């Protein structure tokens, strides 16, 4: 349960900002019942410490779920102890990665409350999450023939088809996250010497430059020419399309891209598990399968660790299957 509360001018502005940015509702009751300093510190956690909007949204949901659980058990903020956080983790219905993310959000929030002198200690600091070791990612991957089948199946007689083909190609051939791809502006596709480049905005606000693959370049140029995009540097590169089939001037969202991908994959007869992240994994797997190195794949994908890049590598799948088939009985 949550309730709306009357708060001071400074915290009211912060609350409206959080609701606008995170899409969250009223404050959790555990926080709403606390004094103005606590409520303001809670809101500052989302506005001051978390810059990535996807992380902000995920953490808001995680913290909201935790405090809703506390409310069900009649716990005030000052009553929460490590045993309560441990019980929440133990009874959490989510998968291990989800539980670990929720615990990380709660722990980070309590750290913020401790440094703001709201609490003396962090009750989540000593609580351990579930064991979760991943050596192979779960992201669905297309093989080269399936990726080509998808690109060739898109009807490019319409502007929306040219846009969709270009967006998928940018994700496949640049290993780009969908958020970075749909956030591209006209100025982020630029020429340097004889080559064209992409300038992606990755996690943490990092700028990441990647040379454009000739196929992605050709598909994107066809879309830009038809849509007349690029006259203004700040306009979104990938825009939603109006009912008249014209570009709206508004940036596509991740959800817009996902709906498009699901629709195009179904029309091409591809697995219904195909999603935005499929193309990042597909590009990395194709690159490694053609002799590319993990180190260079890591650099192109802007991964902090080669271990993350290896999660996308499915080149060993065929080797494993061949070896299994040697078991002749």
Secondary structure as UniProt FT lines:
FT   HELIX           9..22
FT   HELIX           29..32
FT   HELIX           36..48
FT   HELIX           53..72
FT   TURN            73..74
FT   HELIX           77..79
FT   HELIX           82..91
FT   HELIX           96..115
FT   TURN            116..117
FT   TURN            123..126
FT   HELIX           144..153
FT   TURN            156..157
FT   HELIX           159..174
FT   HELIX           178..182
FT   HELIX           186..188
FT   STRAND          189..192
FT   TURN            193..194
FT   STRAND          195..201
FT   HELIX           203..205
FT   STRAND          207..211
FT   HELIX           214..227
FT   TURN            233..234
FT   STRAND          239..241
FT   TURN            243..244
FT   STRAND          247..251
FT   HELIX           254..267
FT   TURN            268..269
FT   TURN            272..273
FT   TURN            276..277
FT   HELIX           278..289
FT   TURN            290..291
FT   HELIX           294..301
FT   HELIX           306..310
FT   TURN            311..312
FT   HELIX           316..324
FT   TURN            325..326
//
